[in-house]
Amino acid sequence: MQQPAILARGPWSPERVHARWKEEQYEPPAQLTQAADDAIAALRDRGSPSHDGLSARLVDHEERDGELLMELQPMRWALRLVEGGAGGAVDIGESPAHTLTRELREEWSVEPEELTVEALVRLPHQLVMVVGLAWLPDGAEISMDPEHDAHAWWPADVAAWPDEADEPLRRMATLLAASA
């Protein structure tokens, strides 16, 4: 199994992040398909949003001439739930940099004043995350969508984070801080 790692480190402005999409959809092994089916059923059983569809799978990436180039492939959205994956998803044909802005709008009802793509990070369960940094305008107020019941701002020092921050999240934050 590959270790968690920073695959690429920016920052890049959204205009310097490019996605090329493969036409064929990713076909996972049968056990992953079953695990995704089970995860969707568990969400549905507890009354959580349980939609499924397509999102993106990172096939390859390259840093070239100050740009981040990613090759993406359509993948079943629910596969992100296997072994703890979560977060917003890149829509088919969408740039991951645009996804960051869209997810802020959809889930928090805010528009960033400025946005950068900071890193491409592989998490312990092999999910690859595009990490962004957004600056909100003065006076911006968030309004959470129904998927969220609370939010909090945590300190920059990962060691001072509350107990609710799980180990994979702490490792990702530590990796990003160490590479800055």
Backbone hydrogen bonds, N-H to C=O, Kabsch-Sander energy under -0.5 kcal/mol:
donor,donor_aa,acceptor,acceptor_aa,energy
5,A,122,R,-1.8
7,L,5,A,-0.7
7,L,120,L,-2.9
8,A,120,L,-1.4
10,G,118,E,-3.2
12,W,117,V,-2.1
16,R,13,S,-2.3
17,V,14,P,-1.4
18,H,16,R,-0.5
18,H,68,L,-2.9
20,R,70,M,-2.8
22,K,72,L,-3.0
26,Y,74,P,-3.2
32,L,29,P,-0.9
33,T,29,P,-1.8
34,Q,30,A,-2.4
35,A,31,Q,-2.0
36,A,32,L,-2.4
37,D,33,T,-2.4
38,D,34,Q,-2.5
39,A,35,A,-2.2
40,I,36,A,-2.3
41,A,37,D,-2.2
42,A,38,D,-2.3
43,L,39,A,-2.1
44,R,40,I,-2.4
45,D,41,A,-2.6
46,R,42,A,-1.5
47,G,44,R,-1.3
48,S,43,L,-2.3
55,S,75,M,-3.1
57,R,73,Q,-1.7
59,V,57,R,-0.5
59,V,71,E,-3.1
60,D,71,E,-1.4
62,E,69,L,-2.3
64,R,62,E,-0.6
64,R,67,E,-2.2
67,E,64,R,-1.4
68,L,16,R,-2.6
69,L,62,E,-3.1
69,L,67,E,-0.6
70,M,18,H,-2.6
71,E,60,D,-3.0
72,L,20,R,-2.9
72,L,70,M,-0.6
73,Q,57,R,-1.8
75,M,55,S,-2.1
77,W,53,G,-2.9
79,L,76,R,-1.3
80,R,77,W,-2.2
81,L,78,A,-1.7
82,V,79,L,-1.0
84,G,81,L,-1.4
85,G,82,V,-0.8
94,E,91,D,-2.4
98,H,95,S,-0.5
99,T,95,S,-1.8
100,L,96,P,-1.5
101,T,97,A,-1.2
102,R,98,H,-2.7
103,E,99,T,-3.1
104,L,100,L,-1.8
105,R,101,T,-2.0
106,E,102,R,-3.2
107,E,103,E,-2.8
108,W,104,L,-1.6
109,S,105,R,-1.1
110,V,104,L,-1.4
113,E,135,W,-3.4
114,E,135,W,-1.4
116,T,133,L,-2.2
117,V,12,W,-2.9
118,E,116,T,-0.7
118,E,131,V,-2.7
119,A,131,V,-1.5
120,L,8,A,-2.4
121,V,119,A,-0.5
121,V,129,M,-2.8
122,R,5,A,-3.1
123,L,121,V,-0.6
123,L,127,L,-3.0
126,Q,123,L,-2.3
129,M,121,V,-3.3
129,M,127,L,-0.5
131,V,119,A,-2.8
131,V,129,M,-0.7
132,G,130,V,-0.5
133,L,116,T,-2.5
135,W,114,E,-2.6
136,L,134,A,-0.5
140,A,137,P,-2.2
143,S,108,W,-2.7
145,D,107,E,-1.9
148,H,145,D,-1.8
154,W,152,A,-0.5
158,V,156,A,-0.8
160,A,157,D,-1.8
161,W,158,V,-1.8
165,A,162,P,-1.9
166,D,164,E,-0.7
170,R,166,D,-2.1
171,R,167,E,-2.6
172,M,168,P,-2.2
173,A,169,L,-2.3
174,T,170,R,-2.5
175,L,171,R,-2.6
176,L,172,M,-2.3
177,A,173,A,-2.4
178,A,174,T,-2.4
179,S,175,L,-1.4
180,A,176,L,-0.6
180,A,177,A,-0.8
